């Protein structure tokens, strides 16, 4: 299994997963279809399927054009709002692409229909891969927009956090630097946070991706996976894990607003993009 990391838009990632024996390819979160097809052509693979983590425009907007350019393409996800969806997936459902197994993991919180994808190959020394969209990112997680703190806690701690620690985490955005700066505020004495932050700053200076991380690494420095740890509970003043997570989300929102306050028009545009507001009806 070969994974091509494809930076697009301002800070998004889409991915091309290649089964190296059959040369079949699966795309994850197609935002810029022509860029994807350039890489498909260069790699000489057959693109058969799109896996979409959630319906937001920066993860799914390329589906329709890609389906038009590639008739018969399967577009899969767990939310009917996903553009050009051809098959709706269920939690725990398993797919197969050559030697690659895919387990579909429902991870609500960021959106109600968010699906993460866990991929592995039998009898292969390479570690499995997780495509987590906006459910889990390097040192952070997505905004809790359509779910409860309890749902997000279950998605992170119980669904994703129990996967094998060697699992490579391929997330939907390059937010690592700001995530780690917040993690440093939460746990200023965490040496793992300090080391990862220094590493991420160097990656940022060199303009290279910080993905993938591994789940085992995330458990050392990602505060949203560390809600049971005493320093994180002390920072939030809460003890119940879901309440710790909810307090962390509030603190992060305040932290990011202080770092880069949004003007009202920009905030409204962001809300529209995230699906918090509806576009004006067409007449």
Secondary structure, DSSP 8 states (H G I E B T S, - for coil): -EEEEEEETTTEEEEEEEETTTTEEEEES-S-HHHHHHHHHHHT-EEEEEE-S---HHHHTTHHHHHHHSTT-EEEES-TTSTT--EE--TT-EEEETTEEEEEEE--SSSTT-EEEEEEETT-SS--EEEEETTSBTTB-----SS-HHHHHIIIIIIITTS-TT-EEEESB--HHHHHHHHHHH-TT-HHHHHHHHHHHHHHHTT-----EEHHHHHHH-GGG-TTSHHHHHHHT--SHHHHHHHHHHHHHHHHHHHS---HHHHHHHHHHTTSS------
